[in-house]
């Protein structure tokens, strides 16, 4: 079965025909719900290309994962700074996952680099999971830590 996303084009995926239809449905559902709030745009960074540099066993290789950023032109005008916009986006994403009930079937990773840019990982899985990575080490590997919303918020606000 192939699910054709409403908000994502074929060119955003290495091979959309191989993507897990539930993964595509979930990211479409989340995009629909977040779009009600403001003009959120999801920008796909990485999907199921076998040449991408993912960790061994990554759900990207099973066509069940998408990495992306979220931006909003309206939100940038409404907020006073990037950190405030980032926090609103993060809180909107989490409330949307709960509202759409997709959080029970998804893995969600939040990645914050040393410059404060945030990217997200979403995958379809049988058991829900959340994690975060705050910056990279000297070997250019992500520093994974247990998910803690308050710690994530503090990290974003202090960059």
C-alpha positions in Angstrom: 0.0 0.0 0.0 1.3 3.5 -0.9 0.1 6.5 1.0 0.5 9.8 -0.9 1.3 12.6 1.6 -0.7 15.9 1.3 2.1 18.1 2.6 5.3 16.5 1.4 6.5 16.0 -2.2 8.1 12.9 -3.7 11.3 14.9 -4.1 11.6 15.2 -0.3 12.1 11.4 0.0 14.8 9.2 -1.4 12.2 6.7 -2.5 8.7 7.6 -1.3 7.3 4.3 -2.6 9.4 2.4 -0.1 8.4 4.6 2.9 6.2 3.0 5.5 2.7 4.3 4.8 2.0 4.8 8.5 5.1 7.0 8.9 3.9 9.2 6.1 0.3 9.3 7.5 1.6 10.3 10.9 3.7 13.2 9.7 0.8 14.4 7.5 -1.6 14.2 10.5 0.8 16.2 12.7 1.4 18.7 9.9 -2.4 19.1 9.5 -3.0 19.7 13.2 0.0 22.1 13.5 -1.2 24.0 10.5 -4.3 24.9 12.4 -2.2 26.9 14.8 -0.1 28.9 12.3 1.7 28.4 9.0 4.1 25.7 10.1 6.3 24.3 7.4 8.1 21.0 7.7 11.4 20.8 5.9 12.6 17.2 5.3 16.2 16.7 6.1 16.6 12.9 5.8 14.4 10.0 5.0 15.2 6.5 3.7 18.4 7.0 1.6 20.7 4.1 2.4 23.7 6.4 1.8 22.7 8.7 4.6 24.8 8.5 7.7 22.5 7.0 10.3 23.3 4.8 13.3 23.4 1.1 12.8 19.8 -0.3 13.1 18.2 3.1 12.4 14.6 3.0 11.4 15.6 5.1 8.4 16.9 2.0 6.8 13.6 0.3 7.3 11.8 3.2 5.6 10.0 4.1 8.9 11.7 7.4 9.8 11.9 11.1 8.8 14.2 13.9 10.0 12.9 17.4 9.6 12.9 21.0 10.8 9.8 23.1 11.4 9.6 26.8 10.5 6.9 29.4 10.4 7.0 32.9 8.9 4.0 34.1 10.9 5.5 32.8 14.1 8.8 34.7 13.5 6.8 37.9 13.2 4.7 37.2 16.3 7.6 36.3 18.6 10.4 38.5 19.9 13.3 36.2 19.2 14.3 32.8 17.7 14.3 31.1 21.1 10.7 32.1 21.8 9.7 30.8 18.4 11.5 27.6 19.0 9.8 27.0 22.3 6.4 27.7 20.8 7.1 25.2 18.0 8.3 22.6 20.4 5.3 23.0 22.7 3.0 23.0 19.7 4.6 19.8 18.4 4.2 18.0 21.7 0.6 19.1 22.2 -0.2 18.1 18.6 1.2 14.6 19.1 -1.0 14.2 22.2 -4.0 15.7 20.5 -3.7 13.5 17.4 -2.9 10.5 19.6 0.1 9.7 17.3 2.5 9.8 20.2 1.5 6.3 21.2 2.9 4.9 18.0 5.9 7.1 17.3 9.4 7.6 18.2 10.3 11.3 18.6 13.8 12.6 18.8 14.7 16.3 19.4 18.2 17.4 18.3 19.7 20.8 19.3 23.0 21.7 17.8 25.6 24.0 19.3 24.1 27.0 17.4 20.7 26.4 18.8 19.1 25.0 15.6 16.5 22.3 16.3 15.6 19.3 14.2 13.3 16.5 14.8 13.2 12.7 14.1 9.9 10.9 13.8 9.4 7.2 13.2 6.7 4.6 13.3 7.3 1.9 15.9 5.3 -0.6 18.0 6.3 1.0 21.4 6.5 4.8 21.8 9.9 6.4 22.6 11.3 9.9 23.2 14.9 11.1 23.3 17.0 14.1 22.8 20.5 15.0 21.7 22.1 18.2 22.9 25.0 19.1 20.8 27.8 16.9 19.4 31.0 15.6 21.0 34.6 16.1 19.6 34.0 13.1 17.3 31.0 14.9 15.8 28.6 12.4 17.3 25.4 13.5 19.0 25.3 13.6 22.8 22.2 11.6 23.6 20.5 12.1 26.9 17.4 10.8 28.5 14.4 12.9 27.5 13.6 15.6 29.9 11.4 18.4 28.7 12.5 20.9 31.3 16.2 20.2 30.6 15.5 20.6 26.9 13.7 23.9 27.4 16.6 25.2 29.6 19.2 24.1 27.0 17.4 25.9 24.2 16.9 29.1 26.3 20.5 29.3 27.4 22.2 28.9 24.0 
